[in-house]
Amino acid sequence: MNRIITEADRLGSSDIHVEPGKDQAPGIVRIRVDGICRELLKVPKEHTSALIARIKVISRLNIAERRLPQDGKCKLKVRGKKLELRVATVPTVNGESAVLRLLAAGSAMPLAKLNLSTPNYNKIVELSGHPHGLLLVVGPTGSGKTTTLHGVLGFINTPDRKIWTAEDPVEITQPGLQQVQVLPKINFTFATAMRAFLRADPDVILIGEMRDHETAAIGIEASLTGHLVLSTLHTNSAPETITRLLDLGLDPVNFSDALLGVLAQRLMRTLCKSCKEAYTPTPQELDHLIDSYGRADFHELGVDMGNPRLYRAVGCDECGGTGYKGRTGIHELLVGTHELRSLIYHKADLDSLRNQALRDGMRTLKQDGISKIFMGLSDYKQLLRVVAEQR
């Protein structure tokens, strides 16, 4: 087990999956690297249950209970490096299966290193400087929302600001923040934490997730009473977030007043620096990229149309033959301008909100992805993996 964890950490994986095989088939250990699963090794049938038992022992789970899902945590020291693992075991028809999430028990990534485009970076810096309001980061699970929020907190974390955070779980710790772990089992939820924070003289509040009407309503109240509130939501795009929150039953008047901005993001795999190769795209490929970006705005990318260059994956030992290593963020930032606020106030539909945001200068996830393709960071195939076609 120690060997598996060491190897998974060395390869930079985010999760380890230990899966029992059917009948007499060996068990399989898979790891997720840059969002894609790959097989690490096969475990003989007779050793699979012992491996699961070992995982349960290190994470202090009940080794006798094999019929119910269990979850726990453990801290290990691997090659002098402290690792924190979040463990979940699930009973399957072939025996128990376990998933270990390697938590980056580390410091926050600086805002400047998140690969935000220059207009987005400047806007985020401006919005995070506001004394009060609501700033949301949205996207599916594992799209780097927490990393981005901690990047923003790291940027505004100065001795003259009191910052409270409620998270589930607390993955990234920073000096100067008061961080709280919510425990729904004892009814210590995000909403309870928010109420406690409001009595604890905050300047900035980070709330892990706006799952329900109550948490969202208290968050908006807090932002209207003079606090900067940061939070996350699981939605697909920035304009959709607004309709989702209104569907939760929030008051459009208060919400339109509170909203500073919504940043939607995804993680796109990047080409391996050691082996990527440059090539000249075919006219059809270039046309397709220009149409996807929008012909009217394409000039802003500053692409040399006389000699356009793109890059493609090759594969080497460095990247395990995949051609990709690491991931980068692609973003779309909707800013709460006067026009947009009046649309929210009148409960406008999704298309009106999206069109207004585009007029205000928002670039969609797809457009941001295409700009990063022309920067040589990735290719179109990887962009389509994470971004659905816009209707």
BELHUFEN-V705121 format. One record per residue. N is the residue number from 1. RES is the residue in one small letter. PHI is phi as a letter, one per 40 degrees, with the letter a starting at -180 (* if undefined). BURIAL is + if it has 16 or more other C-alpha atoms within 10 Angstrom, else -. D_LAST is the distance of its C-alpha to the last C-alpha in Angstrom with 1 decimal. Layout:
n:N res:RES phi:PHI burial:BURIAL d_last:D_LAST
n:N res:RES phi:PHI burial:BURIAL d_last:D_LAST
This chain:
n:1 res:m phi:* burial:- d_last:46.5
n:2 res:n phi:c burial:- d_last:47.4
n:3 res:r phi:c burial:- d_last:46.9
n:4 res:i phi:c burial:- d_last:43.4
n:5 res:i phi:c burial:+ d_last:42.4
n:6 res:t phi:c burial:+ d_last:44.1
n:7 res:e phi:c burial:- d_last:42.3
n:8 res:a phi:c burial:+ d_last:38.9
n:9 res:d phi:c burial:+ d_last:39.5
n:10 res:r phi:c burial:- d_last:40.7
n:11 res:l phi:c burial:- d_last:37.5
n:12 res:g phi:g burial:+ d_last:35.4
n:13 res:s phi:c burial:+ d_last:33.7
n:14 res:s phi:b burial:+ d_last:32.1
n:15 res:d phi:a burial:+ d_last:33.0
n:16 res:i phi:b burial:+ d_last:35.8
n:17 res:h phi:b burial:+ d_last:35.4
n:18 res:v phi:b burial:+ d_last:38.8
n:19 res:e phi:b burial:+ d_last:38.3
n:20 res:p phi:c burial:+ d_last:41.2
n:21 res:g phi:c burial:+ d_last:41.5
n:22 res:k phi:c burial:- d_last:42.1
n:23 res:d phi:f burial:- d_last:45.8
n:24 res:q phi:c burial:- d_last:47.7
n:25 res:a phi:c burial:- d_last:44.8
n:26 res:p phi:c burial:+ d_last:44.7
n:27 res:g phi:c burial:+ d_last:42.4
n:28 res:i phi:b burial:+ d_last:39.7
n:29 res:v phi:b burial:+ d_last:38.8
n:30 res:r phi:b burial:+ d_last:35.4
n:31 res:i phi:b burial:+ d_last:34.1
n:32 res:r phi:b burial:+ d_last:30.6
n:33 res:v phi:b burial:+ d_last:30.5
n:34 res:d phi:f burial:+ d_last:27.5
n:35 res:g phi:g burial:+ d_last:25.4
n:36 res:i phi:b burial:- d_last:26.6
n:37 res:c phi:c burial:- d_last:29.5
n:38 res:r phi:a burial:- d_last:32.5
n:39 res:e phi:c burial:- d_last:35.9
n:40 res:l phi:b burial:+ d_last:38.8
n:41 res:l phi:a burial:- d_last:41.7
n:42 res:k phi:b burial:+ d_last:43.1
n:43 res:v phi:b burial:+ d_last:45.5
n:44 res:p phi:d burial:- d_last:48.3
n:45 res:k phi:d burial:+ d_last:48.0
n:46 res:e phi:c burial:- d_last:51.1
n:47 res:h phi:b burial:- d_last:49.8
n:48 res:t phi:c burial:+ d_last:46.3
n:49 res:s phi:c burial:+ d_last:47.6
n:50 res:a phi:c burial:- d_last:49.9
n:51 res:l phi:c burial:+ d_last:47.0
n:52 res:i phi:c burial:+ d_last:45.1
n:53 res:a phi:c burial:+ d_last:48.3
n:54 res:r phi:c burial:+ d_last:48.7
n:55 res:i phi:c burial:+ d_last:45.2
n:56 res:k phi:c burial:+ d_last:46.2
n:57 res:v phi:c burial:- d_last:49.5
n:58 res:i phi:c burial:- d_last:48.0
n:59 res:s phi:b burial:+ d_last:45.4
n:60 res:r phi:f burial:- d_last:48.1
n:61 res:l phi:c burial:+ d_last:46.6
n:62 res:n phi:c burial:- d_last:48.8
n:63 res:i phi:c burial:- d_last:49.6
n:64 res:a phi:c burial:- d_last:51.2
n:65 res:e phi:c burial:- d_last:48.1
n:66 res:r phi:b burial:- d_last:46.0
n:67 res:r phi:b burial:- d_last:44.4
n:68 res:l phi:b burial:- d_last:42.2
n:69 res:p phi:c burial:- d_last:39.4
n:70 res:q phi:b burial:+ d_last:40.7
n:71 res:d phi:b burial:+ d_last:39.4
n:72 res:g phi:a burial:+ d_last:41.4
n:73 res:k phi:b burial:+ d_last:41.7
n:74 res:c phi:a burial:+ d_last:44.1
n:75 res:k phi:b burial:- d_last:45.2
n:76 res:l phi:b burial:- d_last:46.7
n:77 res:k phi:b burial:- d_last:48.2
n:78 res:v phi:b burial:- d_last:47.3
n:79 res:r phi:f burial:- d_last:49.1
n:80 res:g phi:g burial:- d_last:49.9
n:81 res:k phi:b burial:- d_last:46.3
n:82 res:k phi:c burial:- d_last:45.4
n:83 res:l phi:b burial:+ d_last:42.5
n:84 res:e phi:b burial:+ d_last:41.0
n:85 res:l phi:b burial:+ d_last:39.5
n:86 res:r phi:b burial:+ d_last:37.6
n:87 res:v phi:b burial:+ d_last:38.5
n:88 res:a phi:b burial:+ d_last:37.2
n:89 res:t phi:b burial:+ d_last:39.0
n:90 res:v phi:b burial:+ d_last:37.8
n:91 res:p phi:c burial:- d_last:40.0
n:92 res:t phi:b burial:- d_last:38.8
n:93 res:v phi:c burial:- d_last:40.7
n:94 res:n phi:c burial:- d_last:42.1
n:95 res:g phi:h burial:+ d_last:43.2
n:96 res:e phi:c burial:+ d_last:41.8
n:97 res:s phi:b burial:+ d_last:38.8
n:98 res:a phi:b burial:+ d_last:38.4
n:99 res:v phi:b burial:+ d_last:35.7
n:100 res:l phi:b burial:+ d_last:36.8
n:101 res:r phi:c burial:+ d_last:34.5
n:102 res:l phi:c burial:+ d_last:36.2
n:103 res:l phi:c burial:+ d_last:35.8
n:104 res:a phi:c burial:- d_last:36.1
n:105 res:a phi:c burial:+ d_last:39.1
n:106 res:g phi:a burial:- d_last:39.1
n:107 res:s phi:c burial:- d_last:38.7
n:108 res:a phi:c burial:+ d_last:35.5
n:109 res:m phi:c burial:+ d_last:33.7
n:110 res:p phi:c burial:- d_last:34.2
n:111 res:l phi:d burial:+ d_last:31.3
n:112 res:a phi:c burial:- d_last:32.0
n:113 res:k phi:c burial:- d_last:31.4
n:114 res:l phi:c burial:+ d_last:27.9
n:115 res:n phi:f burial:- d_last:26.5
n:116 res:l phi:c burial:+ d_last:24.6
n:117 res:s phi:c burial:+ d_last:24.0
n:118 res:t phi:d burial:- d_last:26.8
n:119 res:p phi:c burial:- d_last:24.9
n:120 res:n phi:c burial:+ d_last:23.4
n:121 res:y phi:c burial:+ d_last:26.9
n:122 res:n phi:c burial:- d_last:28.7
n:123 res:k phi:c burial:- d_last:26.5
n:124 res:i phi:c burial:+ d_last:26.9
n:125 res:v phi:c burial:- d_last:30.7
n:126 res:e phi:c burial:- d_last:30.8
n:127 res:l phi:c burial:+ d_last:29.0
n:128 res:s phi:c burial:+ d_last:31.2
n:129 res:g phi:c burial:- d_last:34.2
n:130 res:h phi:c burial:- d_last:33.6
n:131 res:p phi:c burial:- d_last:36.4
n:132 res:h phi:a burial:+ d_last:34.1
n:133 res:g phi:h burial:+ d_last:30.6
n:134 res:l phi:b burial:+ d_last:27.7
n:135 res:l phi:b burial:+ d_last:25.8
n:136 res:l phi:b burial:+ d_last:23.3
n:137 res:v phi:b burial:+ d_last:22.0
n:138 res:v phi:b burial:+ d_last:19.2
n:139 res:g phi:i burial:+ d_last:17.9
n:140 res:p phi:c burial:+ d_last:18.8
n:141 res:t phi:d burial:- d_last:22.5
n:142 res:g phi:g burial:- d_last:24.1
n:143 res:s phi:b burial:+ d_last:21.7
n:144 res:g phi:g burial:+ d_last:24.7
n:145 res:k phi:c burial:+ d_last:24.3
n:146 res:t phi:c burial:+ d_last:28.1
n:147 res:t phi:d burial:+ d_last:29.0
n:148 res:t phi:c burial:+ d_last:27.1
n:149 res:l phi:c burial:+ d_last:28.7
n:150 res:h phi:c burial:+ d_last:32.1
n:151 res:g phi:c burial:+ d_last:31.6
n:152 res:v phi:c burial:+ d_last:31.1
n:153 res:l phi:c burial:+ d_last:34.1
n:154 res:g phi:d burial:+ d_last:36.2
n:155 res:f phi:c burial:+ d_last:35.6
n:156 res:i phi:b burial:+ d_last:36.7
n:157 res:n phi:c burial:+ d_last:39.4
n:158 res:t phi:b burial:- d_last:42.6
n:159 res:p phi:d burial:- d_last:45.9
n:160 res:d phi:c burial:- d_last:45.4
n:161 res:r phi:b burial:- d_last:42.3
n:162 res:k phi:c burial:+ d_last:42.5
n:163 res:i phi:b burial:+ d_last:39.4
n:164 res:w phi:b burial:+ d_last:38.9
n:165 res:t phi:b burial:+ d_last:36.3
n:166 res:a phi:b burial:+ d_last:35.7
n:167 res:e phi:b burial:+ d_last:34.0
n:168 res:d phi:a burial:- d_last:33.7
n:169 res:p phi:c burial:- d_last:35.1
n:170 res:v phi:c burial:+ d_last:36.4
n:171 res:e phi:c burial:+ d_last:35.4
n:172 res:i phi:b burial:+ d_last:36.1
n:173 res:t phi:b burial:- d_last:39.3
n:174 res:q phi:b burial:- d_last:40.3
n:175 res:p phi:c burial:- d_last:43.6
n:176 res:g phi:g burial:- d_last:43.7
n:177 res:l phi:b burial:+ d_last:41.1
n:178 res:q phi:c burial:- d_last:42.2
n:179 res:q phi:b burial:+ d_last:40.0
n:180 res:v phi:b burial:+ d_last:40.0
n:181 res:q phi:c burial:+ d_last:39.0
n:182 res:v phi:c burial:+ d_last:37.9
n:183 res:l phi:b burial:- d_last:39.5
n:184 res:p phi:d burial:- d_last:38.0
n:185 res:k phi:d burial:- d_last:40.9
n:186 res:i phi:b burial:- d_last:43.3
n:187 res:n phi:g burial:- d_last:40.9
n:188 res:f phi:c burial:- d_last:40.3
n:189 res:t phi:c burial:+ d_last:36.6
n:190 res:f phi:d burial:+ d_last:34.3
n:191 res:a phi:c burial:+ d_last:35.2
n:192 res:t phi:c burial:+ d_last:38.9
n:193 res:a phi:c burial:+ d_last:38.6
n:194 res:m phi:d burial:+ d_last:36.9
n:195 res:r phi:c burial:- d_last:39.8
n:196 res:a phi:c burial:- d_last:42.3
n:197 res:f phi:c burial:+ d_last:40.7
n:198 res:l phi:c burial:+ d_last:41.0
n:199 res:r phi:c burial:- d_last:44.7
n:200 res:a phi:b burial:- d_last:45.0
n:201 res:d phi:f burial:- d_last:44.6
n:202 res:p phi:c burial:+ d_last:41.3
n:203 res:d phi:b burial:+ d_last:39.7
n:204 res:v phi:b burial:+ d_last:36.5
n:205 res:i phi:b burial:+ d_last:35.1
n:206 res:l phi:b burial:+ d_last:32.6
n:207 res:i phi:b burial:+ d_last:31.4
n:208 res:g phi:d burial:+ d_last:30.0
n:209 res:e phi:a burial:+ d_last:27.3
n:210 res:m phi:c burial:+ d_last:26.4
n:211 res:r phi:c burial:- d_last:26.3
n:212 res:d phi:b burial:- d_last:27.6
n:213 res:h phi:d burial:+ d_last:28.3
n:214 res:e phi:c burial:- d_last:31.8
n:215 res:t phi:c burial:+ d_last:30.9
n:216 res:a phi:c burial:+ d_last:28.1
n:217 res:a phi:c burial:+ d_last:30.5
n:218 res:i phi:c burial:+ d_last:33.4
n:219 res:g phi:c burial:+ d_last:31.2
n:220 res:i phi:c burial:+ d_last:30.3
n:221 res:e phi:d burial:+ d_last:34.0
n:222 res:a phi:c burial:+ d_last:35.1
n:223 res:s phi:c burial:+ d_last:32.9
n:224 res:l phi:c burial:+ d_last:34.3
n:225 res:t phi:c burial:- d_last:37.9
n:226 res:g phi:g burial:+ d_last:37.8
n:227 res:h phi:b burial:+ d_last:36.3
n:228 res:l phi:c burial:+ d_last:33.5
n:229 res:v phi:b burial:+ d_last:31.3
n:230 res:l phi:b burial:+ d_last:29.0
n:231 res:s phi:a burial:+ d_last:27.0
n:232 res:t phi:b burial:+ d_last:24.2
n:233 res:l phi:a burial:+ d_last:21.5
n:234 res:h phi:c burial:+ d_last:19.4
n:235 res:t phi:b burial:+ d_last:15.9
n:236 res:n phi:c burial:+ d_last:12.8
n:237 res:s phi:a burial:+ d_last:12.1
n:238 res:a phi:c burial:+ d_last:14.5
n:239 res:p phi:c burial:+ d_last:13.1
n:240 res:e phi:c burial:+ d_last:12.7
n:241 res:t phi:d burial:+ d_last:16.4
n:242 res:i phi:c burial:+ d_last:17.6
n:243 res:t phi:c burial:+ d_last:16.4
n:244 res:r phi:c burial:- d_last:17.7
n:245 res:l phi:c burial:+ d_last:21.0
n:246 res:l phi:c burial:+ d_last:21.4
n:247 res:d phi:c burial:- d_last:20.8
n:248 res:l phi:c burial:- d_last:23.7
n:249 res:g phi:g burial:- d_last:25.8
n:250 res:l phi:c burial:+ d_last:26.4
n:251 res:d phi:c burial:+ d_last:28.1
n:252 res:p phi:c burial:+ d_last:25.6
n:253 res:v phi:c burial:- d_last:28.6
n:254 res:n phi:c burial:+ d_last:29.7
n:255 res:f phi:c burial:+ d_last:26.3
n:256 res:s phi:c burial:+ d_last:25.4
n:257 res:d phi:c burial:+ d_last:28.9
n:258 res:a phi:c burial:+ d_last:28.6
n:259 res:l phi:c burial:+ d_last:25.3
n:260 res:l phi:c burial:+ d_last:25.8
n:261 res:g phi:a burial:+ d_last:22.6
n:262 res:v phi:b burial:+ d_last:20.0
n:263 res:l phi:b burial:+ d_last:19.6
n:264 res:a phi:c burial:+ d_last:16.9
n:265 res:q phi:a burial:+ d_last:18.0
n:266 res:r phi:a burial:+ d_last:18.1
n:267 res:l phi:b burial:+ d_last:21.0
n:268 res:m phi:b burial:+ d_last:20.7
n:269 res:r phi:c burial:+ d_last:23.8
n:270 res:t phi:b burial:+ d_last:25.9
n:271 res:l phi:c burial:+ d_last:28.0
n:272 res:c phi:c burial:+ d_last:31.7
n:273 res:k phi:c burial:+ d_last:33.7
n:274 res:s phi:c burial:- d_last:36.7
n:275 res:c phi:b burial:+ d_last:35.4
n:276 res:k phi:c burial:+ d_last:32.1
n:277 res:e phi:b burial:- d_last:32.8
n:278 res:a phi:c burial:- d_last:31.6
n:279 res:y phi:a burial:- d_last:30.6
n:280 res:t phi:c burial:- d_last:29.5
n:281 res:p phi:c burial:- d_last:26.0
n:282 res:t phi:c burial:- d_last:26.0
n:283 res:p phi:d burial:- d_last:24.7
n:284 res:q phi:c burial:- d_last:21.8
n:285 res:e phi:c burial:- d_last:20.8
n:286 res:l phi:c burial:+ d_last:21.2
n:287 res:d phi:d burial:- d_last:19.3
n:288 res:h phi:c burial:- d_last:16.3
n:289 res:l phi:c burial:+ d_last:16.6
n:290 res:i phi:c burial:+ d_last:17.1
n:291 res:d phi:c burial:- d_last:14.1
n:292 res:s phi:c burial:- d_last:11.9
n:293 res:y phi:c burial:+ d_last:13.8
n:294 res:g phi:h burial:- d_last:13.9
n:295 res:r phi:d burial:- d_last:17.2
n:296 res:a phi:c burial:- d_last:18.3
n:297 res:d phi:b burial:- d_last:18.5
n:298 res:f phi:d burial:+ d_last:19.5
n:299 res:h phi:d burial:- d_last:23.2
n:300 res:e phi:c burial:- d_last:23.2
n:301 res:l phi:c burial:- d_last:23.1
n:302 res:g phi:g burial:- d_last:26.5
n:303 res:v phi:c burial:- d_last:26.2
n:304 res:d phi:c burial:- d_last:29.3
n:305 res:m phi:c burial:- d_last:28.0
n:306 res:g phi:c burial:- d_last:31.5
n:307 res:n phi:a burial:- d_last:31.5
n:308 res:p phi:c burial:- d_last:28.1
n:309 res:r phi:b burial:+ d_last:28.6
n:310 res:l phi:b burial:+ d_last:26.4
n:311 res:y phi:b burial:+ d_last:27.7
n:312 res:r phi:b burial:+ d_last:27.6
n:313 res:a phi:c burial:+ d_last:29.0
n:314 res:v phi:b burial:+ d_last:32.5
n:315 res:g phi:h burial:+ d_last:34.0
n:316 res:c phi:a burial:- d_last:37.4
n:317 res:d phi:c burial:- d_last:39.6
n:318 res:e phi:d burial:- d_last:38.2
n:319 res:c phi:b burial:+ d_last:34.7
n:320 res:g phi:g burial:- d_last:36.0
n:321 res:g phi:g burial:- d_last:35.0
n:322 res:t phi:c burial:- d_last:31.2
n:323 res:g phi:g burial:+ d_last:30.7
n:324 res:y phi:b burial:+ d_last:28.9
n:325 res:k phi:a burial:+ d_last:30.6
n:326 res:g phi:g burial:+ d_last:29.3
n:327 res:r phi:b burial:+ d_last:26.0
n:328 res:t phi:b burial:+ d_last:24.5
n:329 res:g phi:c burial:+ d_last:22.1
n:330 res:i phi:b burial:+ d_last:18.9
n:331 res:h phi:b burial:+ d_last:18.1
n:332 res:e phi:b burial:+ d_last:16.1
n:333 res:l phi:b burial:+ d_last:18.5
n:334 res:l phi:c burial:+ d_last:18.0
n:335 res:v phi:b burial:+ d_last:21.4
n:336 res:g phi:c burial:+ d_last:22.8
n:337 res:t phi:c burial:+ d_last:23.9
n:338 res:h phi:d burial:- d_last:25.8
n:339 res:e phi:c burial:- d_last:23.0
n:340 res:l phi:c burial:+ d_last:20.6
n:341 res:r phi:c burial:+ d_last:23.4
n:342 res:s phi:c burial:+ d_last:24.2
n:343 res:l phi:c burial:+ d_last:20.6
n:344 res:i phi:c burial:+ d_last:21.1
n:345 res:y phi:d burial:+ d_last:24.6
n:346 res:h phi:c burial:- d_last:23.4
n:347 res:k phi:f burial:+ d_last:20.8
n:348 res:a phi:c burial:- d_last:17.8
n:349 res:d phi:c burial:- d_last:14.4
n:350 res:l phi:d burial:- d_last:11.5
n:351 res:d phi:c burial:- d_last:9.9
n:352 res:s phi:c burial:- d_last:13.5
n:353 res:l phi:c burial:+ d_last:14.1
n:354 res:r phi:c burial:+ d_last:11.3
n:355 res:n phi:c burial:- d_last:12.4
n:356 res:q phi:c burial:+ d_last:16.0
n:357 res:a phi:c burial:+ d_last:15.7
n:358 res:l phi:c burial:- d_last:14.4
n:359 res:r phi:c burial:- d_last:17.4
n:360 res:d phi:c burial:- d_last:19.6
n:361 res:g phi:h burial:- d_last:19.0
n:362 res:m phi:c burial:+ d_last:16.6
n:363 res:r phi:b burial:+ d_last:15.3
n:364 res:t phi:c burial:+ d_last:12.2
n:365 res:l phi:d burial:+ d_last:13.2
n:366 res:k phi:c burial:+ d_last:12.1
n:367 res:q phi:c burial:+ d_last:14.1
n:368 res:d phi:c burial:+ d_last:17.0
n:369 res:g phi:c burial:+ d_last:17.0
n:370 res:i phi:c burial:+ d_last:17.3
n:371 res:s phi:c burial:+ d_last:20.1
n:372 res:k phi:c burial:+ d_last:21.8
n:373 res:i phi:c burial:+ d_last:21.6
n:374 res:f phi:c burial:+ d_last:23.5
n:375 res:m phi:c burial:- d_last:25.9
n:376 res:g phi:g burial:+ d_last:26.8
n:377 res:l phi:c burial:+ d_last:25.9
n:378 res:s phi:a burial:+ d_last:23.6
n:379 res:d phi:b burial:+ d_last:21.7
n:380 res:y phi:c burial:+ d_last:18.3
n:381 res:k phi:c burial:- d_last:18.8
n:382 res:q phi:c burial:+ d_last:19.4
n:383 res:l phi:c burial:+ d_last:16.3
n:384 res:l phi:c burial:- d_last:14.1
n:385 res:r phi:c burial:- d_last:16.4
n:386 res:v phi:b burial:+ d_last:15.3
n:387 res:v phi:b burial:+ d_last:11.7
n:388 res:a phi:c burial:- d_last:8.8
n:389 res:e phi:c burial:- d_last:6.3
n:390 res:q phi:c burial:- d_last:3.8
n:391 res:r phi:c burial:- d_last:0.0
